């Protein structure tokens, strides 16, 4: 049998039901993996070992009585730092935050506890979640398990690293411009950014979602069955659909499916040739199964990308500008520069035109997707970059140049996922993105499950330390 820390949620659920494994022994194995690996990786902000073992013992008793709360009862899971958990502070990656422990679980952790999942702790994130990198003024550097000199991307950096390193099978990240899909691509995981409102989140914000980051699509679907349940605290929540995302997961008919393929946008960094080849190879594999594949012109313009950047700058400037000089000095200088270099001079027209550019991005994304069942594209632009870099450009004046393929789906509210396809010559994972129509989260997962079967043989998961 594989190391218990590397078993999938699907396998663990079956083993618990047959009493071949206990949630306690699995939780102990995962905690041992974390203890051995964390000195190299730095993916965890909090490890809740005592609480996790207590939850595992309760799950063990339920399975023994035949009264499991869900298929995920007793299955280990991590949650991102900004998904509030009762009893834990949530500094959002910065050392100047209020460290008062939160009084209640936010929606995702609440649903996980109701399902009996064992919350191992909280994963790291960069300052305010405003970087696609594993750098934090509070946590330091989070590294990529495939190569410790490389970046796991972000802002769900700890979740991506934890998933690749085998800190249990289930991880939950958040995404407002690519923060689930980017680390999923850089760490070789499946990562789903659900339709806006599909997974309740608190506090809600424009384009902000929570979603699964897992080694397999099936595990991600099992996680969605739990976290996509309703919560009144998110005023944008979609009407609850009693969907079993694992049902017929591997049974999507590919013949006649219309697939649009985008390999370049009109703005931002170009995707590396290795990534473009992976996207084209995935499209060709679908075409061989009877799908109708067509090239599609990239819709994202410089005005759109600059508009979302101005929007985020204006949002962040309000927070950074009110800080005292000593507080600013404790943040990453990159963050302070990005939030202030031009936002200090913004007029109302600058901010409104940025917002209107975001709306134009939304309209263009929907219009481009309309003729197709799904869109295939790159997820990220570089295959890899330095662990110490704040972004692939490492330039706060070009802070979002690396997200031209991911950010539009946040603003258009469409489901979008990263699924690993192959590996580059340097051994790093190369993912492709699947974008679906609004609300077709199940379809996106089904197409990813098909790609999971069609893709080239995968490398073994990395062993760190």
C-alpha positions as CSV (number, residue, x, y, z in Angstrom):
1,X,0.0,0.0,0.0
2,X,1.2,3.6,-0.8
3,X,2.1,5.8,2.1
4,X,-1.1,6.7,3.9
5,X,-0.4,10.4,3.4
6,X,-0.6,10.0,-0.4
7,X,-3.9,8.1,-0.6
8,X,-6.7,9.8,-2.4
9,X,-9.9,10.9,-0.6
10,X,-11.8,8.4,-2.7
11,X,-9.5,5.5,-1.6
12,X,-9.6,6.6,2.0
13,X,-13.4,6.8,2.0
14,X,-13.6,3.2,0.7
15,X,-11.0,2.0,3.2
16,X,-12.8,3.6,6.1
17,X,-16.1,2.0,5.1
18,X,-14.5,-1.4,4.9
19,X,-12.6,-0.8,8.1
20,X,-9.2,-1.5,6.4
21,X,-8.0,1.9,7.6
22,X,-8.7,4.2,10.5
23,X,-9.0,8.0,10.2
24,X,-6.7,8.2,13.2
25,X,-3.8,6.3,11.6
26,X,-4.2,8.3,8.4
27,X,-4.2,11.6,10.3
28,X,-1.1,10.6,12.2
29,X,0.6,9.7,8.9
30,X,-0.3,13.0,7.3
31,X,0.9,14.9,10.4
32,X,4.1,13.0,10.3
33,X,4.5,14.0,6.6
34,X,3.9,17.6,7.5
35,X,6.4,17.5,10.4
36,X,9.1,16.0,8.1
37,X,8.5,18.3,5.1
38,X,7.7,21.7,6.6
39,X,11.3,22.7,7.3
40,X,11.9,22.5,3.6
41,X,8.5,23.7,2.2
42,X,6.9,26.2,4.6
43,X,3.4,25.5,3.3
44,X,1.5,25.7,6.7
45,X,0.6,28.7,8.7
46,X,-1.0,26.7,11.5
47,X,-0.9,22.9,12.1
48,X,-3.8,21.9,14.4
49,X,-2.4,18.5,15.3
50,X,-4.4,18.0,18.6
51,X,-7.7,19.2,17.1
52,X,-7.1,17.1,14.0
53,X,-6.5,13.9,16.0
54,X,-9.6,14.6,18.1
55,X,-11.7,15.0,15.0
56,X,-10.2,11.8,13.5
57,X,-11.1,9.8,16.6
58,X,-14.7,11.0,16.4
59,X,-14.8,10.1,12.7
60,X,-13.4,6.6,13.6
61,X,-16.2,6.0,16.0
62,X,-18.8,7.1,13.4
63,X,-17.4,4.8,10.7
64,X,-17.3,1.9,13.2
65,X,-21.0,2.5,14.0
66,X,-21.8,2.8,10.3
67,X,-22.9,6.4,10.8
68,X,-20.4,8.4,8.8
69,X,-21.5,12.0,8.2
70,X,-20.3,12.0,4.6
71,X,-17.9,10.3,2.2
72,X,-15.3,12.7,3.5
73,X,-15.8,11.9,7.2
74,X,-12.3,11.4,8.7
75,X,-10.5,12.6,5.5
76,X,-7.7,15.1,6.1
77,X,-8.0,18.6,4.6
78,X,-6.2,21.9,4.7
79,X,-7.8,25.3,4.3
80,X,-6.2,28.6,3.2
81,X,-5.3,31.1,5.8
82,X,-8.0,33.6,4.7
83,X,-10.8,31.1,5.1
84,X,-11.6,32.0,8.7
85,X,-11.7,29.2,11.3
86,X,-13.0,29.4,14.8
87,X,-10.2,29.9,17.4
88,X,-7.5,30.9,14.8
89,X,-6.2,34.3,13.9
90,X,-6.3,35.2,10.2
91,X,-3.5,37.7,9.5
92,X,-3.8,37.3,5.7
93,X,-0.1,37.0,5.3
94,X,1.0,40.2,7.1
95,X,2.7,40.7,10.5
96,X,0.7,43.9,11.2
97,X,-2.7,42.3,11.3
98,X,-5.1,41.9,14.3
99,X,-4.2,38.5,15.7
100,X,-7.4,38.1,17.7
101,X,-8.7,34.5,17.1
102,X,-11.9,34.3,15.0
103,X,-15.1,33.5,16.9
104,X,-16.7,31.4,14.1
105,X,-15.9,29.3,11.1
106,X,-16.5,30.9,7.7
107,X,-18.7,28.9,5.3
108,X,-16.1,26.5,3.8
109,X,-14.6,25.3,7.1
110,X,-18.1,25.1,8.6
111,X,-19.3,22.8,5.8
112,X,-16.1,20.7,6.2
113,X,-16.7,20.2,9.9
114,X,-20.3,19.3,9.3
115,X,-19.1,16.6,6.9
116,X,-16.7,15.2,9.4
117,X,-13.5,16.2,7.5
118,X,-10.4,16.4,9.6
119,X,-9.0,20.0,9.3
120,X,-5.3,19.7,9.7
121,X,-4.6,23.4,9.8
122,X,-4.2,26.5,7.6
123,X,-2.0,27.0,4.6
124,X,0.1,30.1,3.9
125,X,-0.6,33.0,1.5
126,X,1.3,36.1,0.5
127,X,0.6,39.6,1.8
128,X,-3.2,40.4,1.5
129,X,-3.4,37.6,-1.1
130,X,-2.1,40.2,-3.6
131,X,0.7,38.1,-5.1
132,X,0.8,35.1,-7.4
133,X,3.7,33.9,-5.4
134,X,4.7,32.2,-2.2
135,X,6.2,35.2,-0.6
136,X,4.9,36.7,2.7
137,X,6.2,39.3,5.1
138,X,4.8,37.2,7.9
139,X,5.4,33.6,6.7
140,X,8.6,34.0,4.6
141,X,9.1,31.9,1.4
142,X,6.8,28.9,0.5
143,X,8.5,26.6,-2.0
144,X,7.4,24.3,-4.7
145,X,7.8,20.6,-3.9
146,X,8.8,19.7,-7.4
147,X,11.9,22.0,-7.1
148,X,12.5,23.9,-3.9
149,X,14.2,26.7,-5.9
150,X,11.0,27.3,-7.7
151,X,7.8,29.2,-6.9
152,X,4.5,27.4,-6.1
153,X,2.7,30.6,-7.4
154,X,-0.2,32.0,-5.5
155,X,-2.0,33.3,-3.8
156,X,-3.1,29.9,-2.6
157,X,0.6,29.1,-2.5
158,X,0.6,26.9,0.7
159,X,-2.4,24.9,-0.6
160,X,-0.6,24.2,-3.9
161,X,2.6,23.2,-2.2
162,X,0.8,21.1,0.4
163,X,-1.2,19.2,-2.3
164,X,1.9,18.3,-4.3
165,X,3.8,17.3,-1.1
166,X,1.1,15.0,0.1
167,X,-0.2,16.9,3.1
168,X,-3.4,14.7,2.7
169,X,-5.6,14.6,-0.3
170,X,-7.8,17.7,0.0
171,X,-7.0,21.4,0.0
172,X,-9.1,24.5,-0.4
173,X,-7.8,27.7,-1.9
174,X,-9.4,31.0,-3.0
175,X,-9.2,32.7,-6.4
176,X,-9.8,36.3,-7.5
177,X,-7.6,36.4,-10.6
178,X,-6.1,33.0,-10.8
179,X,-5.1,32.2,-7.2
180,X,-6.3,28.6,-7.3
181,X,-5.5,27.7,-10.9
182,X,-2.0,29.3,-11.0
183,X,-0.6,27.3,-8.0
184,X,-2.5,24.2,-9.3
185,X,-0.7,24.5,-12.6
186,X,2.7,25.2,-11.1
187,X,2.3,22.3,-8.6
188,X,0.7,19.7,-10.9
189,X,-2.7,19.6,-9.2
190,X,-6.3,19.8,-10.3
191,X,-7.7,23.2,-9.2
192,X,-11.2,24.4,-9.8
193,X,-12.4,28.0,-9.6
194,X,-16.1,27.5,-9.4
195,X,-18.8,29.7,-10.8
196,X,-19.2,32.8,-8.7
197,X,-21.5,32.0,-5.8
198,X,-21.3,28.2,-6.2
199,X,-19.2,27.9,-3.1
200,X,-20.3,30.4,-0.4
201,X,-17.6,32.6,0.9
202,X,-17.4,35.2,3.6
203,X,-16.6,38.0,3.2
204,X,-17.8,38.1,-0.4
205,X,-16.0,40.3,-3.0
206,X,-16.0,40.9,-6.8
207,X,-14.8,37.7,-8.5
208,X,-13.7,36.0,-5.3
209,X,-14.3,32.3,-4.9
210,X,-13.1,29.3,-2.9
211,X,-12.5,25.9,-4.6
212,X,-10.8,22.5,-4.4
213,X,-7.1,21.9,-5.0
214,X,-6.4,18.1,-5.3
215,X,-4.3,15.5,-6.9
216,X,-7.2,14.0,-8.8
217,X,-10.4,15.4,-10.3
218,X,-12.5,12.9,-8.4
219,X,-11.2,14.1,-5.1
220,X,-12.0,17.7,-6.2
221,X,-15.5,16.6,-7.1
222,X,-15.9,14.9,-3.7
223,X,-14.8,18.1,-2.0
224,X,-17.3,20.2,-4.1
225,X,-20.1,18.0,-2.9
226,X,-19.4,19.3,0.6
227,X,-18.3,22.9,0.2
228,X,-20.9,23.9,-2.4
229,X,-23.7,23.7,0.2
230,X,-25.5,26.9,1.0
231,X,-24.6,29.6,3.6
232,X,-26.7,32.8,4.0
233,X,-23.6,34.9,4.8
234,X,-22.7,35.1,1.1
235,X,-25.2,37.3,-0.5
236,X,-24.1,36.2,-4.0
237,X,-24.8,32.5,-3.3
238,X,-26.4,30.7,-6.2
239,X,-29.6,28.7,-5.5
240,X,-28.5,25.4,-4.0
241,X,-28.3,22.6,-6.5
242,X,-28.3,19.1,-5.0
243,X,-25.6,18.1,-7.5
244,X,-23.4,15.0,-7.0
245,X,-20.3,16.2,-8.8
246,X,-18.9,12.6,-8.7
247,X,-21.8,11.2,-10.7
248,X,-20.9,10.2,-14.2
249,X,-17.6,12.1,-13.7
250,X,-15.7,10.0,-16.2
251,X,-18.6,9.6,-18.7
252,X,-18.6,12.9,-20.6
253,X,-19.4,12.1,-24.3
254,X,-16.5,13.8,-26.3
255,X,-17.8,13.2,-29.8
256,X,-19.3,16.4,-31.2
257,X,-18.2,18.5,-28.2
258,X,-17.2,22.0,-29.5
259,X,-13.9,23.1,-28.1
260,X,-12.4,26.5,-28.6
261,X,-8.6,26.8,-28.2
262,X,-6.9,30.1,-27.1
263,X,-3.1,30.1,-27.1
264,X,-2.4,33.9,-27.0
265,X,-4.0,37.0,-25.6
266,X,-3.6,40.6,-26.8
267,X,-2.1,41.6,-23.5
268,X,0.1,40.3,-20.8
269,X,3.0,37.9,-21.0
270,X,3.0,35.3,-23.8
271,X,2.8,31.7,-22.7
272,X,6.0,29.7,-23.0
273,X,6.2,27.5,-26.0
274,X,6.1,24.4,-23.8
275,X,2.8,25.5,-22.4
276,X,1.3,26.2,-25.8
277,X,2.4,22.8,-27.0
278,X,0.7,21.2,-24.0
279,X,-2.6,23.0,-24.8
280,X,-2.4,22.0,-28.5
281,X,-1.7,18.4,-27.5
282,X,-4.7,18.3,-25.1
283,X,-6.9,19.7,-27.9
284,X,-5.6,17.2,-30.4
285,X,-6.3,14.3,-27.9
286,X,-9.9,15.6,-27.6
287,X,-10.2,15.9,-31.3
288,X,-9.0,12.3,-31.7
289,X,-12.0,11.3,-29.5
290,X,-14.4,13.1,-31.8
291,X,-14.5,16.6,-30.4
292,X,-14.8,19.6,-32.8
293,X,-11.7,21.8,-32.1
294,X,-11.3,25.3,-33.4
295,X,-8.7,28.0,-32.8
296,X,-10.0,31.1,-31.1
297,X,-8.5,34.6,-31.0
298,X,-7.6,35.9,-27.6
299,X,-10.0,38.6,-26.4
300,X,-8.2,40.2,-23.5
301,X,-6.9,43.6,-24.4
302,X,-4.3,45.9,-22.8
303,X,-7.1,48.2,-21.7
304,X,-8.9,45.3,-19.9
305,X,-5.8,44.0,-18.2
306,X,-4.8,47.5,-17.1
307,X,-8.3,48.2,-15.9
308,X,-8.3,45.3,-13.5
309,X,-4.9,46.2,-12.3
310,X,-6.1,49.8,-11.6
311,X,-9.1,48.4,-9.8
312,X,-6.9,46.3,-7.5
313,X,-4.5,49.1,-7.0
314,X,-7.3,51.4,-6.0
315,X,-8.7,48.8,-3.7
316,X,-5.3,48.2,-2.0
317,X,-4.3,51.8,-1.8
318,X,-7.2,52.5,0.6
319,X,-5.7,50.0,3.0
320,X,-2.0,50.8,2.5
321,X,-2.3,54.6,2.5
322,X,-3.8,54.7,6.0
323,X,-0.9,52.6,7.5
324,X,1.7,54.3,9.6
325,X,5.3,54.4,8.2
326,X,6.5,51.7,10.6
327,X,3.6,49.4,9.5
328,X,4.4,49.9,5.9
329,X,8.0,49.0,6.5
330,X,6.9,45.6,7.8
331,X,5.1,44.7,4.5
332,X,6.8,43.5,1.4
333,X,8.1,46.6,-0.4
334,X,6.7,45.2,-3.7
335,X,3.2,45.3,-2.2
336,X,3.5,48.9,-1.0
337,X,4.9,50.1,-4.4
338,X,2.2,48.3,-6.3
339,X,-0.6,49.8,-4.2
340,X,0.8,53.3,-4.3
341,X,2.9,54.0,-7.3
342,X,0.1,55.4,-9.4
343,X,-3.0,55.0,-7.3
344,X,-2.0,58.0,-5.1
345,X,-2.8,60.1,-8.2
346,X,-6.0,58.3,-9.3
347,X,-9.0,60.4,-10.1
348,X,-12.6,59.2,-9.9
349,X,-12.4,58.8,-13.7
350,X,-9.3,56.6,-13.5
351,X,-11.1,54.3,-11.1
352,X,-14.4,54.2,-13.0
353,X,-12.7,53.7,-16.3
354,X,-10.8,50.8,-14.8
355,X,-14.1,49.3,-13.5
356,X,-15.7,49.7,-16.9
357,X,-12.7,47.9,-18.5
358,X,-13.4,45.0,-16.1
359,X,-17.0,45.0,-17.4
360,X,-15.8,45.0,-21.0
361,X,-13.6,42.0,-20.0
362,X,-16.6,40.2,-18.6
363,X,-18.6,40.8,-21.8
364,X,-15.8,39.7,-24.1
365,X,-15.2,36.5,-22.1
366,X,-18.8,35.5,-22.3
367,X,-19.1,36.4,-26.0
368,X,-15.9,34.4,-26.9
369,X,-17.2,31.3,-25.0
370,X,-20.7,31.4,-26.4
371,X,-20.1,29.3,-29.6
372,X,-18.3,26.6,-27.7
373,X,-19.0,24.0,-25.0
374,X,-15.6,24.6,-23.4
375,X,-12.5,26.7,-24.0
376,X,-9.0,25.3,-23.6
377,X,-6.1,27.7,-22.9
378,X,-2.8,28.0,-21.0
379,X,-3.2,28.6,-17.2
380,X,0.0,30.5,-16.6
381,X,2.7,32.1,-18.8
382,X,6.0,30.8,-17.5
383,X,6.6,27.1,-16.7
384,X,8.4,28.2,-13.6
385,X,10.1,31.1,-11.8
386,X,12.3,31.7,-8.8
387,X,10.9,30.9,-5.3
388,X,12.1,34.4,-4.2
389,X,10.3,36.3,-7.0
390,X,7.1,38.3,-6.2
391,X,5.7,37.4,-9.7
392,X,7.1,36.1,-13.0
393,X,8.1,39.7,-13.9
394,X,9.1,40.6,-10.4
395,X,8.0,44.2,-11.3
396,X,5.3,45.9,-9.2
397,X,4.6,48.2,-12.2
398,X,3.7,45.1,-14.2
399,X,2.1,43.2,-11.4
400,X,-0.7,41.4,-13.4
401,X,1.1,40.7,-16.7
402,X,1.2,37.0,-15.9
403,X,-2.6,36.4,-15.5
404,X,-4.0,37.2,-18.9
405,X,-5.5,33.6,-19.2
406,X,-7.1,33.4,-15.8
407,X,-8.4,36.7,-14.6
408,X,-11.3,37.0,-17.1
409,X,-13.1,33.9,-15.8
410,X,-13.3,35.5,-12.3
411,X,-15.0,38.6,-13.7
412,X,-17.3,36.7,-16.1
413,X,-18.2,34.3,-13.2
414,X,-17.4,31.2,-15.4
415,X,-16.1,28.0,-13.9
416,X,-12.5,27.4,-14.9
417,X,-10.0,24.7,-13.9
418,X,-6.4,23.7,-14.2
419,X,-5.5,20.1,-14.9
420,X,-1.9,19.0,-15.3
421,X,-1.1,17.7,-18.8
422,X,2.7,17.0,-18.9
423,X,6.1,18.1,-17.6
424,X,8.7,20.5,-19.0
425,X,12.3,19.6,-19.6
426,X,13.2,21.0,-16.2
427,X,10.8,18.6,-14.6
428,X,8.2,21.2,-13.6
429,X,4.4,20.5,-14.2
430,X,2.6,22.0,-17.2
431,X,-1.1,22.5,-16.8
432,X,-3.9,23.4,-19.2
433,X,-7.0,25.4,-18.4
434,X,-10.6,24.4,-19.1
435,X,-13.2,27.2,-19.1
436,X,-16.9,26.4,-19.1
437,X,-20.2,28.3,-19.5
438,X,-21.5,30.0,-16.3
439,X,-22.8,27.5,-13.8
440,X,-21.5,24.4,-15.7
441,X,-19.1,23.5,-12.9
442,X,-19.9,19.8,-13.3
443,X,-19.2,19.9,-17.0
444,X,-15.8,21.5,-16.4
445,X,-14.9,18.8,-13.9
446,X,-16.1,16.1,-16.4
447,X,-13.9,17.4,-19.2
448,X,-10.9,17.6,-16.8
449,X,-11.6,14.0,-15.9
450,X,-11.5,13.1,-19.6
451,X,-8.2,14.9,-20.0
452,X,-6.9,13.1,-16.9
453,X,-7.4,9.9,-18.8
454,X,-6.1,11.1,-22.1
455,X,-2.9,12.9,-20.9
456,X,0.6,11.4,-21.1
457,X,1.9,9.3,-18.2
458,X,2.5,11.4,-15.2
459,X,5.6,11.6,-13.0
460,X,5.5,10.3,-9.4
461,X,4.7,12.9,-6.9
462,X,7.8,14.6,-5.4
463,X,9.4,13.5,-2.2
464,X,10.7,16.4,-0.2
465,X,13.6,16.1,2.3
